Amino acid sequence: MSFLQPWLLAGLPLIALPIIIHLINQRRFQTIQWAAMMFLLAAHRMARGYSRLRQILIMAFRMLAVAGLLFAVARPLASGWVGLAAGGKPDTTIILLDRSPSMQQRGAGSGESKLETGKKQLVSALSMLGSGRYVLIDSVSQAPQEIETPKSLLDLPNASAASAPADLPGLLQAAHDYVRDNRAGRTEIWLCSDLAENDWTAESGRWSSLREAFLAFPQSVRFHLLAYPQPANDVAIRVTEAKRQITTNGPELYVSLKLTRRGNVGEKVSLPVQFEIEGARSSITIDVVGEETELKDHRIPLDAKHERGWGRVSIPADANPGNDDFYFVFDNPPPRKTVIVAEDPQVERPLELAASISPDPTMKSTAEVLGVDQLSTVDWDQTALVFWQASLPSDDLAEKLQAYIDRGGQIVFLPPRNPGNEEFLGMKWGHWQSRDEPWSVETWRGDEDLLSRTLSGAALPVGQLEVFSYCKLEGDATPLATLIGGSPLVARVPSKRGGVYFWATTPAARDSSLATNGVVLYAFVQRALATGAAVLGRAKQFDAGPTNADLPTDWNRLTEGTEGLSTQPTYHRGVYGSGDYLLAVNRPVAEDHAAALESSRVDNLFTGLNFVRLDDQAGNVNSLIQEIWRVFLMAMLIALIAEAALCLPKVARPAVGAPA
């Protein structure tokens, strides 16, 4: 049990007051031997068992009444929050608020989301506990903001729902920096989150550094986690592609969708999907089966002059309105331009064919073969894909390619015949390995990236490739395909925006069957081209989050609604205009039904810290903290009544046969 006024418990020795008064009263009288009284005492001793028990009960009830009064004025809390208010009111209370889309999930039979419920519970609890200062750090700005009272959480715009994911290690780092910079005294840190794995990034090395940093503080820092880990039975909708094409029927918009479902995945559900193209609405019904259902190239007729614009797809409201719609923009597609730098003609030709033959006749694709000394003429802002089969770039050329990658460009490195000691992005070519019997592919990633399955669910024939020679790859990269023996065949280097890939072999006939069995090579090239072309042109799709350096700064909202602050457009879904650009902002794909972090992993993240956790549910109206002083007052009242009843004189019964 814990108390809001624990200092009042210093009066607990007053419980002994009835005993002290009793002992004092006994010393007020002197004992005198008197025959008549001795006779009465002898008679009294015959009934002293009952009398002694009665006296003990009277004393106990008096002590209980004093104890009940003391506990009541100390304002006890329910035992579910043991130790919550131990130590009294903190100097600083920091609120870390998760505003990610998954926090918009609503409780069963309730119209309130996890975020709304969490804010109300925080207001109730913190108003009761009190603090010298309140500080809010939300998942969008990650900037400390002092608030006057906890009730301010209900009205602050930067405490409302957002479309960007949360970064829990970043929030804790901001809290640490605030405590350090402001030299805060005793501090309470409250986290309100749904424990989504993509928001917590439990595998990040930042957690161990944060634990050590908080443990190094001389003052007390206590953590309270208000968790909402309950999953939702709902459907999330997402646009995977939107493109304008000229057909025999005139211009049409091809929209591809993906619907992801959680809960009751074995049941078939017919779901109406509404399409809105700048105010014009249409709808179709899609049968959702299993965890994922895709709709490829749904056609919507366009006016001949409607060359660019925006739209939205939506489904009926369900448990999480944060994933029930998705915005997109479209424009005449930019040309898909590929630059090939290859020192080997046998490598150059297959790459040129794979890049210049478009799967869509209406889409223009070009491939340009250049030498390293000709790269100064390249318009990098109009280049979707780069193939590099030469010594790894260095100096000025490396800086240009790094800027191209940061802009969102795609680059694929293939090994030169004579690898040198050059490094790029921490990667380096080793030595060539060759043998008469070809290596086969042992494993590859068919669930994501450029070697994933086709839209129909069929796997690429990566396992049919034969590799006669390959070059060792040195550095930290994520393997997408590995050969027998564990050597990487295809690897991706982590980058903030663009795609950086390394192939350990080439399409030359002496190295592999990539050219002769060209399905894998062609699919890889066209997917890389599509990804690189997506960042070109005047219509751009973005995941909600921090503003990229190459984005415009003057954003004007084109869609209805006033969600979020106008100064934070990149964190809120919608369509925005900036000059000639159309910009669509949506939640990241990781926010579609992210799994909740396991309890044991959460506990491990706070190992060694003063940590308390409470799981709540969206829509819960019961207060997290309940004062139970009324229980002790009632106990005091009952004790006083019982004591009074025991003090009443015994009613004498009239003798048998006595006159009335």
C-alpha positions as CSV (number, residue, x, y, z in Angstrom):
1,M,0.0,0.0,0.0
2,S,1.2,3.5,-0.8
3,F,0.1,7.0,0.4
4,L,-0.2,10.4,-1.0
5,Q,0.7,12.0,2.4
6,P,3.1,9.4,3.8
7,W,4.6,11.9,6.3
8,L,1.4,11.7,8.3
9,L,2.2,8.1,9.1
10,A,4.8,9.4,11.5
11,G,1.8,9.6,13.9
12,L,1.4,5.9,14.0
13,P,2.8,5.7,17.6
14,L,-0.4,7.4,18.7
15,I,-2.1,4.0,18.3
16,A,-0.6,3.2,21.7
17,L,-2.5,6.2,23.3
18,P,-5.4,4.1,24.7
19,I,-2.9,1.8,26.5
20,I,-1.0,4.8,27.9
21,I,-4.2,6.4,29.2
22,H,-5.2,3.0,30.8
23,L,-1.9,2.7,32.6
24,I,-2.0,6.3,33.8
25,N,-5.5,5.7,35.2
26,Q,-4.4,2.6,37.1
27,R,-1.7,4.6,38.9
28,R,-4.2,7.2,40.2
29,F,-5.6,4.9,42.9
30,Q,-4.1,3.2,46.0
31,T,-4.9,-0.3,47.0
32,I,-6.4,-0.8,50.6
33,Q,-7.3,-4.2,52.0
34,W,-11.0,-4.2,53.0
35,A,-12.9,-7.3,53.9
36,A,-16.1,-6.5,52.1
37,M,-14.2,-5.5,49.0
38,M,-12.1,-8.7,49.2
39,F,-15.3,-10.7,49.1
40,L,-16.5,-8.8,46.0
41,L,-13.1,-9.3,44.3
42,A,-13.3,-13.0,45.0
43,A,-16.7,-13.1,43.3
44,H,-15.4,-11.0,40.5
45,R,-12.5,-13.4,39.8
46,M,-15.0,-16.1,39.2
47,A,-16.2,-14.1,36.1
48,R,-12.9,-12.5,35.1
49,G,-12.5,-14.5,31.9
50,Y,-15.4,-12.7,30.2
51,S,-14.5,-9.4,31.9
52,R,-10.8,-9.6,30.8
53,L,-11.8,-10.4,27.2
54,R,-14.2,-7.5,27.2
55,Q,-11.5,-5.1,28.4
56,I,-9.1,-6.3,25.7
57,L,-11.7,-5.9,23.0
58,I,-12.4,-2.3,24.2
59,M,-8.7,-1.5,24.1
60,A,-8.3,-3.0,20.7
61,F,-11.2,-1.2,19.1
62,R,-9.9,2.1,20.6
63,M,-6.5,1.5,19.0
64,L,-8.1,0.5,15.7
65,A,-10.1,3.8,15.7
66,V,-6.9,5.8,16.1
67,A,-5.1,3.8,13.4
68,G,-8.1,4.2,11.0
69,L,-8.0,7.9,11.4
70,L,-4.2,8.1,10.8
71,F,-4.4,5.9,7.7
72,A,-7.3,7.9,6.3
73,V,-5.7,11.3,6.6
74,A,-2.5,9.9,4.9
75,R,-4.6,9.3,1.8
76,P,-3.9,5.6,1.0
77,L,-3.9,4.3,-2.6
78,A,-5.2,1.0,-3.9
79,S,-2.7,-1.8,-3.7
80,G,-2.5,-2.2,-7.5
81,W,-0.1,0.7,-7.5
82,V,2.2,-0.4,-4.7
83,G,4.9,2.2,-4.1
84,L,3.5,4.6,-6.7
85,A,3.7,7.6,-4.5
86,A,6.5,6.5,-2.3
87,G,8.7,9.4,-1.4
88,G,6.1,12.1,-1.8
89,K,5.5,14.6,-4.6
90,P,8.3,14.6,-7.3
91,D,10.1,17.8,-8.4
92,T,9.6,17.0,-12.1
93,T,7.1,14.8,-14.0
94,I,8.0,14.1,-17.7
95,I,5.2,12.7,-19.9
96,L,6.4,10.7,-23.0
97,L,3.4,10.4,-25.4
98,D,3.3,7.9,-28.3
99,R,1.2,9.5,-31.0
100,S,1.7,6.9,-33.7
101,P,-1.2,5.6,-35.9
102,S,-1.5,2.4,-34.0
103,M,-2.5,4.4,-30.9
104,Q,-5.7,5.4,-32.7
105,Q,-7.1,1.9,-32.1
106,R,-10.4,2.0,-30.3
107,G,-11.7,-0.2,-27.6
108,A,-14.5,-2.7,-28.1
109,G,-17.8,-1.0,-27.5
110,S,-16.1,2.3,-27.0
111,G,-15.5,5.4,-29.2
112,E,-12.2,6.3,-27.4
113,S,-8.8,5.4,-28.8
114,K,-5.8,4.2,-26.9
115,L,-4.3,7.7,-27.1
116,E,-7.4,9.4,-25.9
117,T,-7.9,6.9,-23.0
118,G,-4.2,7.2,-22.1
119,K,-4.3,11.0,-21.9
120,K,-7.4,10.9,-19.6
121,Q,-5.8,8.3,-17.4
122,L,-2.6,10.4,-17.2
123,V,-4.6,13.5,-16.3
124,S,-6.5,11.7,-13.6
125,A,-3.4,10.1,-12.1
126,L,-1.0,13.0,-12.3
127,S,-3.5,15.5,-11.0
128,M,-3.9,13.3,-7.9
129,L,-0.2,12.7,-7.3
130,G,0.9,16.2,-8.0
131,S,4.3,17.5,-9.0
132,G,6.4,20.6,-8.9
133,R,6.7,20.8,-12.7
134,Y,5.1,19.0,-15.7
135,V,6.9,18.4,-19.0
136,L,5.5,16.9,-22.2
137,I,7.6,15.2,-24.8
138,D,5.6,13.9,-27.8
139,S,6.7,11.4,-30.4
140,V,6.4,13.9,-33.3
141,S,8.5,16.9,-32.1
142,Q,10.5,15.1,-29.4
143,A,11.0,18.5,-27.9
144,P,10.3,19.2,-24.2
145,Q,7.4,21.5,-23.5
146,E,6.4,22.6,-20.0
147,I,2.7,22.5,-19.3
148,E,0.8,24.2,-16.5
149,T,-1.3,21.2,-15.4
150,P,-1.8,17.6,-16.6
151,K,-5.3,18.7,-17.9
152,S,-3.5,20.6,-20.7
153,L,-2.9,17.2,-22.4
154,L,-6.6,17.1,-23.4
155,D,-6.4,20.2,-25.6
156,L,-2.8,20.5,-26.8
157,P,-2.5,20.0,-30.6
158,N,0.8,18.3,-30.2
159,A,-0.8,15.7,-28.0
160,S,-3.3,14.5,-30.8
161,A,-2.9,11.6,-33.2
162,A,-0.3,11.7,-35.9
163,S,0.6,9.6,-38.9
164,A,4.3,9.2,-38.1
165,P,5.8,6.3,-36.1
166,A,7.1,6.9,-32.6
167,D,10.8,6.5,-31.6
168,L,10.7,5.4,-28.0
169,P,14.5,5.4,-27.5
170,G,14.5,9.0,-29.0
171,L,11.8,10.0,-26.5
172,L,13.8,8.6,-23.6
173,Q,16.9,10.4,-24.8
174,A,15.1,13.7,-24.9
175,A,13.9,13.0,-21.3
176,H,17.4,12.3,-20.2
177,D,18.7,15.4,-21.8
178,Y,16.0,17.5,-20.1
179,V,16.8,16.1,-16.7
180,R,20.6,16.6,-17.3
181,D,20.3,20.2,-18.7
182,N,17.8,21.4,-16.2
183,R,19.3,19.6,-13.2
184,A,15.9,18.3,-12.2
185,G,15.5,16.9,-8.7
186,R,13.5,13.8,-8.0
187,T,11.9,12.9,-11.4
188,E,9.0,10.7,-12.5
189,I,8.9,9.7,-16.2
190,W,5.5,8.4,-17.5
191,L,5.4,6.6,-20.9
192,C,2.1,6.1,-22.7
193,S,2.5,3.6,-25.6
194,D,1.0,0.6,-27.2
195,L,4.4,-1.2,-27.3
196,A,4.5,-1.6,-31.1
197,E,7.7,-3.3,-32.0
198,N,8.6,-0.9,-34.8
199,D,8.3,2.1,-32.4
200,W,10.3,0.5,-29.6
201,T,13.2,-1.0,-31.7
202,A,14.2,-3.2,-28.8
203,E,17.2,-4.5,-30.7
204,S,18.7,-1.1,-30.9
205,G,22.0,-0.5,-29.0
206,R,20.6,2.8,-27.8
207,W,18.7,1.1,-25.0
208,S,21.8,-0.1,-23.1
209,S,23.3,3.4,-23.4
210,L,20.1,5.0,-22.1
211,R,20.0,2.6,-19.1
212,E,23.6,3.5,-18.1
213,A,22.9,7.2,-18.6
214,F,19.8,7.2,-16.3
215,L,21.6,5.0,-13.7
216,A,24.4,7.6,-13.6
217,F,22.1,10.3,-12.3
218,P,22.6,11.1,-8.6
219,Q,18.9,11.9,-8.2
220,S,16.0,9.5,-8.2
221,V,14.4,8.8,-11.6
222,R,11.4,6.5,-11.7
223,F,9.7,5.1,-14.8
224,H,5.9,4.4,-15.1
225,L,4.7,2.6,-18.3
226,L,1.1,3.0,-19.1
227,A,0.7,0.2,-21.8
228,Y,-2.0,-0.6,-24.3
229,P,-0.8,-3.8,-26.0
230,Q,-4.1,-5.2,-27.0
231,P,-4.3,-6.1,-30.8
232,A,-7.1,-4.9,-33.0
233,N,-9.4,-6.9,-35.3
234,D,-9.4,-4.6,-38.2
235,V,-8.3,-4.1,-41.8
236,A,-5.6,-1.7,-43.1
237,I,-5.6,-0.4,-46.7
238,R,-2.7,0.9,-48.7
239,V,-2.0,2.0,-52.3
240,T,1.0,0.2,-53.7
241,E,0.9,2.0,-57.1
242,A,-1.0,4.7,-58.9
243,K,-0.1,5.5,-62.5
244,R,-1.7,7.4,-65.3
245,Q,-1.8,5.6,-68.7
246,I,-3.1,6.2,-72.2
247,T,-5.3,3.3,-73.4
248,T,-7.6,2.7,-76.3
249,N,-10.4,4.1,-74.1
250,G,-8.4,7.3,-73.4
251,P,-6.4,8.2,-70.2
252,E,-7.0,6.0,-67.3
253,L,-5.7,5.8,-63.7
254,Y,-4.4,2.4,-62.7
255,V,-4.5,2.0,-58.9
256,S,-3.1,-1.1,-57.1
257,L,-4.2,-1.8,-53.5
258,K,-3.2,-4.0,-50.6
259,L,-5.5,-4.8,-47.7
260,T,-3.9,-6.3,-44.6
261,R,-6.1,-7.9,-42.0
262,R,-5.6,-8.9,-38.3
263,G,-8.0,-11.2,-36.5
264,N,-10.5,-13.7,-37.9
265,V,-8.2,-14.2,-41.0
266,G,-9.9,-17.5,-41.8
267,E,-13.2,-15.8,-42.6
268,K,-14.0,-14.2,-45.9
269,V,-15.1,-10.6,-45.7
270,S,-16.7,-8.5,-48.4
271,L,-15.4,-5.0,-47.9
272,P,-16.6,-1.9,-49.8
273,V,-13.6,0.3,-51.0
274,Q,-14.2,3.9,-52.0
275,F,-12.1,5.7,-54.5
276,E,-12.0,9.5,-54.5
277,I,-10.2,11.4,-57.2
278,E,-10.2,15.1,-56.3
279,G,-13.8,14.9,-55.1
280,A,-15.2,12.4,-57.6
281,R,-16.2,9.2,-55.8
282,S,-16.6,5.6,-56.9
283,S,-16.6,2.3,-55.1
284,I,-16.1,-1.4,-55.5
285,T,-16.5,-4.4,-53.2
286,I,-13.4,-6.6,-52.5
287,D,-13.4,-10.0,-50.9
288,V,-10.7,-10.0,-48.3
289,V,-9.3,-13.5,-47.6
290,G,-6.4,-14.4,-45.3
291,E,-4.0,-11.9,-43.9
292,E,-3.3,-10.0,-47.2
293,T,-5.4,-9.3,-50.3
294,E,-4.2,-7.4,-53.3
295,L,-6.0,-5.6,-56.1
296,K,-3.9,-5.0,-59.1
297,D,-4.4,-2.1,-61.6
298,H,-8.0,-1.1,-60.9
299,R,-8.9,1.2,-63.7
300,I,-10.5,4.6,-63.2
301,P,-11.3,6.7,-66.3
302,L,-9.8,10.2,-66.4
303,D,-10.6,13.3,-68.5
304,A,-8.2,13.9,-71.3
305,K,-6.9,17.1,-69.6
306,H,-6.5,15.4,-66.2
307,E,-2.8,14.7,-66.4
308,R,-1.9,15.0,-62.7
309,G,-3.9,15.1,-59.5
310,W,-4.5,13.3,-56.2
311,G,-6.8,10.8,-54.7
312,R,-7.7,8.7,-51.7
313,V,-8.9,5.2,-51.0
314,S,-10.9,4.3,-47.9
315,I,-12.8,1.5,-46.2
316,P,-15.5,1.7,-43.6
317,A,-14.4,2.7,-40.1
318,D,-13.3,-0.1,-37.9
319,A,-11.3,-0.6,-34.7
320,N,-8.4,1.6,-36.0
321,P,-9.4,4.6,-38.1
322,G,-5.7,5.5,-38.5
323,N,-5.3,2.9,-41.2
324,D,-8.7,3.1,-42.9
325,D,-7.6,5.4,-45.7
326,F,-4.6,6.2,-47.9
327,Y,-3.7,9.2,-50.0
328,F,-1.9,9.1,-53.4
329,V,-0.8,11.4,-56.1
330,F,-0.3,10.8,-59.8
331,D,1.3,12.5,-62.8
332,N,2.6,11.6,-66.2
333,P,5.4,9.2,-65.4
334,P,9.0,10.4,-65.8
335,P,11.3,8.5,-68.1
336,R,13.1,5.7,-66.4
337,K,16.7,6.4,-67.1
338,T,19.5,4.0,-66.2
339,V,23.3,4.9,-66.2
340,I,25.6,1.9,-66.7
341,V,29.3,2.1,-65.8
342,A,30.9,-1.2,-66.9
343,E,34.5,-2.0,-67.7
344,D,33.4,-5.4,-69.3
345,P,31.3,-5.5,-72.5
346,Q,29.9,-8.9,-71.5
347,V,28.4,-7.3,-68.4
348,E,27.3,-4.1,-70.1
349,R,25.0,-5.6,-72.8
350,P,22.7,-7.7,-70.5
351,L,22.3,-4.8,-68.1
352,E,21.4,-2.5,-71.0
353,L,18.8,-4.8,-72.4
354,A,17.2,-5.4,-68.9
355,A,17.0,-1.7,-68.2
356,S,15.8,-0.4,-71.6
357,I,13.0,-2.9,-72.3
358,S,10.0,-1.7,-70.3
359,P,7.3,-4.1,-69.1
360,D,4.8,-1.3,-69.9
361,P,4.8,-0.2,-73.6
362,T,3.5,3.2,-72.6
363,M,6.4,3.8,-70.2
364,K,9.7,5.1,-71.7
365,S,12.9,3.5,-70.5
366,T,16.4,4.4,-71.5
367,A,19.9,3.0,-70.7
368,E,23.1,5.0,-71.2
369,V,26.5,3.4,-71.1
370,L,29.3,5.7,-69.9
371,G,32.8,5.5,-68.8
372,V,34.0,6.8,-65.4
373,D,35.5,9.9,-67.1
374,Q,32.1,10.8,-68.6
375,L,30.1,10.9,-65.4
376,S,30.4,14.7,-65.2
377,T,27.7,14.9,-67.9
378,V,25.1,12.9,-66.0
379,D,22.0,14.6,-64.8
380,W,21.7,12.8,-61.5
381,D,18.3,14.4,-60.7
382,Q,16.8,12.6,-63.7
383,T,18.5,9.2,-63.2
384,A,16.5,6.4,-61.6
385,L,19.1,3.6,-61.5
386,V,22.9,3.3,-61.7
387,F,24.9,0.1,-62.4
388,W,28.5,0.2,-61.4
389,Q,31.0,-2.4,-62.5
390,A,34.3,-0.8,-61.9
391,S,36.6,0.1,-59.0
392,L,34.6,1.5,-56.1
393,P,34.2,5.3,-56.3
394,S,36.3,7.6,-54.1
395,D,36.9,11.3,-53.5
396,D,34.6,13.7,-55.4
397,L,32.9,10.9,-57.3
398,A,32.0,9.1,-54.1
399,E,30.5,12.3,-52.8
400,K,28.3,12.7,-55.9
401,L,27.1,9.1,-55.6
402,Q,26.4,9.6,-51.9
403,A,24.3,12.7,-52.7
404,Y,22.5,10.7,-55.4
405,I,21.7,7.9,-52.9
406,D,20.5,10.4,-50.2
407,R,18.1,11.9,-52.8
408,G,16.5,8.4,-53.1
409,G,18.4,7.0,-56.1
410,Q,19.2,3.3,-56.6
411,I,22.7,2.0,-57.3
412,V,23.9,-1.6,-57.9
413,F,27.6,-2.5,-57.6
414,L,29.1,-5.4,-59.5
415,P,32.6,-6.7,-59.0
416,P,35.4,-5.5,-61.4
417,R,37.8,-8.0,-62.8
418,N,40.7,-6.7,-60.7
419,P,39.3,-5.5,-57.3
420,G,41.4,-2.9,-55.6
421,N,41.5,-1.6,-52.0
422,E,38.8,1.1,-52.5
423,E,35.9,1.2,-50.0
424,F,32.5,2.8,-50.4
425,L,29.9,2.9,-47.6
426,G,32.0,0.5,-45.5
427,M,32.1,-2.1,-48.3
428,K,35.1,-3.6,-50.1
429,W,35.7,-6.2,-52.8
430,G,37.8,-9.2,-51.8
431,H,39.2,-11.9,-54.1
432,W,37.4,-13.8,-56.9
433,Q,36.5,-17.4,-56.3
434,S,36.1,-19.9,-59.2
435,R,35.6,-23.6,-59.7
436,D,34.4,-26.1,-62.4
437,E,31.2,-27.1,-60.7
438,P,28.9,-24.1,-60.3
439,W,27.6,-22.8,-57.0
440,S,23.8,-22.8,-56.5
441,V,21.8,-20.4,-54.4
442,E,21.1,-21.7,-50.9
443,T,18.7,-19.0,-49.5
444,W,17.1,-15.7,-50.6
445,R,14.6,-13.2,-49.2
446,G,11.4,-13.8,-50.9
447,D,9.3,-11.8,-48.5
448,E,10.6,-8.3,-49.2
449,D,13.0,-6.2,-51.3
450,L,14.0,-6.7,-54.9
451,L,14.0,-10.5,-54.8
452,S,10.5,-10.8,-53.3
453,R,7.6,-12.8,-54.8
454,T,5.5,-11.5,-57.6
455,L,2.1,-9.9,-57.1
456,S,0.5,-13.3,-57.9
457,G,2.5,-14.9,-55.1
458,A,4.9,-16.8,-57.3
459,A,8.6,-16.9,-56.3
460,L,11.4,-15.7,-58.5
461,P,13.5,-18.6,-59.8
462,V,16.5,-17.4,-57.8
463,G,17.3,-21.0,-56.8
464,Q,17.8,-22.0,-60.5
465,L,20.7,-19.6,-60.9
466,E,24.2,-21.0,-61.4
467,V,27.3,-19.1,-60.3
468,F,30.6,-20.1,-61.8
469,S,32.7,-17.4,-60.1
470,Y,32.0,-14.8,-57.6
471,C,33.9,-12.1,-55.7
472,K,34.1,-12.0,-51.9
473,L,32.3,-9.1,-50.3
474,E,33.7,-7.5,-47.2
475,G,31.7,-5.2,-45.0
476,D,28.5,-4.8,-43.0
477,A,25.5,-5.5,-45.3
478,T,22.2,-7.4,-45.2
479,P,22.3,-10.5,-47.4
480,L,19.3,-10.9,-49.7
481,A,20.7,-14.1,-51.3
482,T,23.5,-16.5,-50.3
483,L,25.3,-19.2,-52.1
484,I,25.9,-22.8,-50.8
485,G,28.5,-22.3,-48.1
486,G,27.1,-19.0,-46.8
487,S,28.8,-16.4,-49.0
488,P,26.5,-13.5,-50.0
489,L,25.4,-13.3,-53.6
490,V,23.2,-10.2,-53.2
491,A,23.4,-7.8,-50.3
492,R,21.9,-4.5,-49.4
493,V,23.8,-1.7,-47.5
494,P,21.6,0.2,-45.0
495,S,20.8,3.7,-46.1
496,K,18.3,6.4,-45.1
497,R,16.6,6.8,-48.4
498,G,18.1,5.3,-51.5
499,G,18.9,1.7,-52.3
500,V,22.5,0.4,-52.4
501,Y,23.0,-3.2,-53.6
502,F,26.0,-5.4,-54.2
503,W,26.0,-8.4,-56.5
504,A,29.0,-10.7,-55.9
505,T,28.9,-11.9,-59.5
506,T,28.2,-10.5,-63.0
507,P,25.8,-11.4,-65.8
508,A,28.8,-12.3,-68.0
509,A,28.5,-15.9,-69.3
510,R,31.8,-16.9,-67.6
511,D,30.5,-15.8,-64.2
512,S,26.9,-16.8,-63.9
513,S,23.6,-17.7,-65.6
514,L,22.1,-14.3,-64.9
515,A,21.9,-13.4,-68.6
516,T,20.9,-16.8,-70.0
517,N,18.3,-17.3,-67.2
518,G,17.2,-13.7,-67.3
519,V,14.0,-13.7,-65.3
520,V,15.7,-12.9,-62.0
521,L,18.0,-10.2,-63.6
522,Y,15.1,-8.5,-65.4
523,A,12.8,-8.5,-62.4
524,F,15.6,-7.1,-60.2
525,V,16.4,-4.3,-62.6
526,Q,12.8,-3.3,-63.3
527,R,11.9,-3.2,-59.5
528,A,15.0,-1.1,-58.8
529,L,14.0,1.2,-61.7
530,A,10.5,1.6,-60.4
531,T,11.7,2.4,-56.9
532,G,14.2,4.9,-58.3
533,A,11.7,6.5,-60.6
534,A,9.2,6.9,-57.7
535,V,11.3,9.8,-56.3
536,L,11.5,11.6,-59.6
537,G,8.8,13.7,-61.2
538,R,6.4,16.2,-59.6
539,A,4.2,13.7,-57.8
540,K,5.8,12.2,-54.7
541,Q,4.8,9.7,-52.1
542,F,6.3,10.0,-48.6
543,D,6.1,8.2,-45.3
544,A,5.1,10.5,-42.5
545,G,8.1,11.5,-40.5
546,P,10.9,14.0,-40.3
547,T,11.3,16.3,-43.3
548,N,14.0,15.3,-45.8
549,A,16.6,17.9,-46.8
550,D,15.5,17.9,-50.5
551,L,11.8,18.5,-49.8
552,P,10.2,21.9,-50.3
553,T,9.5,23.9,-47.2
554,D,6.2,25.7,-48.2
555,W,3.5,23.0,-48.0
556,N,-0.1,23.8,-48.5
557,R,-2.8,21.3,-47.6
558,L,-5.0,20.3,-50.5
559,T,-7.3,17.8,-48.7
560,E,-10.0,18.5,-46.3
561,G,-9.5,18.3,-42.5
562,T,-7.3,20.1,-40.0
563,E,-5.4,17.2,-38.5
564,G,-2.2,18.2,-36.7
565,L,-0.3,21.4,-36.6
566,S,0.1,23.4,-39.9
567,T,3.9,23.6,-39.0
568,Q,4.2,19.8,-39.1
569,P,2.8,18.7,-42.5
570,T,5.2,15.8,-42.9
571,Y,3.8,14.1,-39.8
572,H,0.2,14.1,-40.8
573,R,-1.5,12.2,-43.6
574,G,-2.9,14.1,-46.5
575,V,-2.1,15.7,-49.8
576,Y,0.0,18.9,-50.0
577,G,1.0,21.2,-52.8
578,S,4.3,23.1,-53.1
579,G,4.8,24.9,-56.4
580,D,4.6,22.3,-59.2
581,Y,4.9,19.4,-56.7
582,L,2.1,17.2,-55.4
583,L,3.1,15.5,-52.2
584,A,1.2,12.6,-50.5
585,V,2.0,11.7,-46.9
586,N,0.8,8.5,-45.3
587,R,1.7,6.2,-42.4
588,P,4.7,3.9,-42.9
589,V,4.0,0.3,-43.9
590,A,5.4,-0.9,-40.5
591,E,2.4,0.8,-38.8
592,D,0.0,-1.7,-40.5
593,H,-0.7,-4.1,-37.6
594,A,2.7,-3.9,-35.9
595,A,3.0,-6.6,-33.2
596,A,3.3,-5.6,-29.6
597,L,6.6,-6.1,-27.8
598,E,6.6,-9.1,-25.4
599,S,6.4,-8.3,-21.7
600,S,9.7,-10.0,-20.9
601,R,11.5,-7.9,-23.6
602,V,10.0,-4.7,-22.1
603,D,11.2,-5.7,-18.7
604,N,14.7,-6.3,-20.1
605,L,14.9,-2.9,-21.6
606,F,14.4,-1.3,-18.1
607,T,16.7,-3.7,-16.2
608,G,18.2,-2.0,-13.2
609,L,15.9,1.0,-13.4
610,N,13.1,1.9,-11.0
611,F,10.3,0.7,-13.2
612,V,6.5,0.1,-12.8
613,R,4.2,-1.1,-15.5
614,L,0.4,-1.1,-15.8
615,D,-1.6,-2.5,-18.7
616,D,-4.8,-0.6,-19.6
617,Q,-7.4,-0.9,-22.4
618,A,-8.8,1.6,-24.8
619,G,-12.1,3.0,-23.5
620,N,-11.5,2.1,-19.9
621,V,-13.3,4.6,-17.7
622,N,-12.0,3.4,-14.3
623,S,-9.3,5.5,-12.8
624,L,-5.8,4.0,-12.6
625,I,-5.3,5.3,-9.1
626,Q,-8.0,5.0,-6.5
627,E,-7.9,6.5,-3.0
628,I,-9.3,4.2,-0.4
629,W,-9.3,6.6,2.7
630,R,-13.1,6.0,2.9
631,V,-12.5,2.4,3.8
632,F,-10.3,3.4,6.8
633,L,-12.8,6.0,7.9
634,M,-15.5,3.4,7.8
635,A,-13.3,1.0,9.8
636,M,-12.7,3.8,12.4
637,L,-16.5,4.3,12.6
638,I,-17.2,0.6,13.1
639,A,-14.4,0.4,15.7
640,L,-15.9,3.3,17.7
641,I,-19.5,1.8,17.6
642,A,-18.1,-1.6,18.8
643,E,-16.1,0.1,21.6
644,A,-19.2,2.0,22.7
645,A,-21.3,-1.1,22.7
646,L,-18.8,-3.0,24.8
647,C,-18.7,-0.1,27.3
648,L,-22.4,-0.2,28.0
649,P,-23.3,-1.5,31.5
650,K,-24.7,-5.0,31.6
651,V,-28.5,-5.1,32.0
652,A,-29.4,-6.8,35.3
653,R,-32.1,-9.5,35.0
654,P,-34.8,-9.4,37.7
655,A,-34.6,-12.3,40.2
656,V,-37.0,-15.2,39.8
657,G,-40.0,-14.7,42.0
658,A,-39.2,-11.1,42.8
659,P,-42.2,-8.8,43.0
660,A,-42.8,-6.8,39.9
